[in-house]
């Protein structure tokens, strides 16, 4: 932990937009924050992502720090980031469960030849990367509009359209 006078200087430097001060702050807290995220997630990649998100938010929010325990303030932001991650993870899990039930229902309602085709489709969907598979599921199984998917993913609609198009093209190739 940095001495409070030195930490105050670093924080003031961050508020002034000094990159060197942000680097010092990251050097001081990166290890502890990473440990916090890792103990919560048990996953290196997720912890790295959450840590990156924390420090990006820190750059944007440092001006709102008004004094008091900096560590308490910093870990409050870290906690909020972790809880946001859990909400997104839970939403995706529920969405995938709904999609699985819908697929199982469709299989039960179709004939044997259709069931074989659906099984093949499911196998080929599994070969797509997770992001592409999710996009196709959101669009065609959950029947969300492209605009809704783009908003949900915080990306331009053109990006979403392009990703779905490429995913469908790859899926067609796999199905042949």
N, C-alpha and C positions, 0 to 999 in steps of 0.2 A: 504494500500500500504506500502511496506517495504521501510525503508530509503535507499537511493541510495548506501551508503557504505556497509550496511548490505546485500543488494541485490547483490552487486558486489561480496561479499564474497561467498554468496550462489551460484551464477552462476559459479564462479571459482571452487567451490567444485563440482558442477555438471559436469563441464568439466573434472575434475579429476576423475569422476566416483564414487563419494561418495554418497551412497544411502541416507544417512541422509540429505544431501543437496537437493536431489531431493524431499524428503519428505517435507522439509521446503518450497520449491518452489511450490509444489502441495498444501500445506496448505494455502499459500498466494493467489494463483490464482484459485483454483478449484471452489470456489463459484461464482466468477465473470464470469469465462468461462462457467460454467454450466448455469448461468443466460443468458448469450449471446446466447447459443445454444437453451435454452428453449424458449426464446422470438422469435427466428427464426422458431422453429419447432412446439412449443406448445405441445410437447410430451415428457413425462418423460423418457421413455425407449430410444428413439432416442437421446435425450440430453445426457443421461448416456453413450450411445455407442460413440457418437461423442467426449465427454469429455475423455473417455478412449483412443480413437484413438489419440486425441491431445497429451495426456501425453506420450503415446508410441512414437509418432513422436518426441516429445520434447527430449526424451532420445537420439534418433538417430541424432537429428539435433543441439543439444545444442552447439556442437563444431563449428558450422558455425555462431554462434552469434558473431559478431565482435564489438559490442558496440552500442551506441546510445540508443534509447528508447527500452527497453526490452519488455515493454507492447505492443508497436507497432509491434515489431517483433513477439511476441507470438500471438497476435490477427490476424496478417497476416496469420500465419499458421492455426489458427482456422477458418478464413474466407475461406481459400483454402479447408480445410476439409469439411466445410459446402457446398461449391459449388460442390465439388466432390460428396457429398451425393445427392444433387439436380440432378446432371447429371445422376447418377445411377437410382434415383427414376423416372426420366422422361423417361429413356430408358426402364425401366420395365413397366411403364404405357403404352408406345407406343407398346411394345411387347405384352402385354396382350390385348390391343385393336385389334391388328392385328390378334391374335389368336382367339378372340371372333368373328371377322368378318369372318374368315376362317371357324370356326365351324358353324356359321349361314348359310354360303354359302353351306357347305356340307349338312346341314340339309335340306335346300331348294331343293338340287339336289337329295336327297334320297327319297325313298318311305315312306309311313306312318309307316310300321313296323320298318324300319330302323330308322326313326325319333324317335320312342319310345325308341329303344335301345340307340340311341345317347343321348336322354334326360336322360335316366337312367345313362349312362356313365357320363354325365355332373354332375348329382346329386352326384354320387359316387366320382367323382374327387373333388368336393367341400368338401367332408368329410376328404380328405387327408390334412396333414399339408401343409402350404403354400410353404415351401421349396421343398417338394416332388412333389407337384402339378406343381410347376414351372419347375422342372427338366423334368418331363414327357412332359409338353407342349413344352419345348425347343427341346426335342429330337424328339417327334413324330408329333407335329403339326407344329413346325417351321423347322423341319427336319435338325437340326444342328447335326453335328457329335459329338461323345462323347469327342473327343480331343478339339473341339471348345468350348464345354460347360465347360470342365475342365479349359481351359485357361481363359475363361470369368469369372469364379468363383474363379480363383487363387487357385485351389486345384488339387491334383494328379488325374490322369485319373482313377486310381483304385478306388478312393473314389467316383468319379462321377458314375462309372459303378455300384458300390455296392449300392449306394443310389437309382439309377434308378431301379435296380433289386429288391430291397426291396419294392420300391414304386409300381412297377408293381405287385408284389406278393400280396401286401395289396389290390390293386385295383381289382385284380381277386377275392380275397376273398369277397370283398364288392359287386361285380357284381353277385355272386352266390346266 
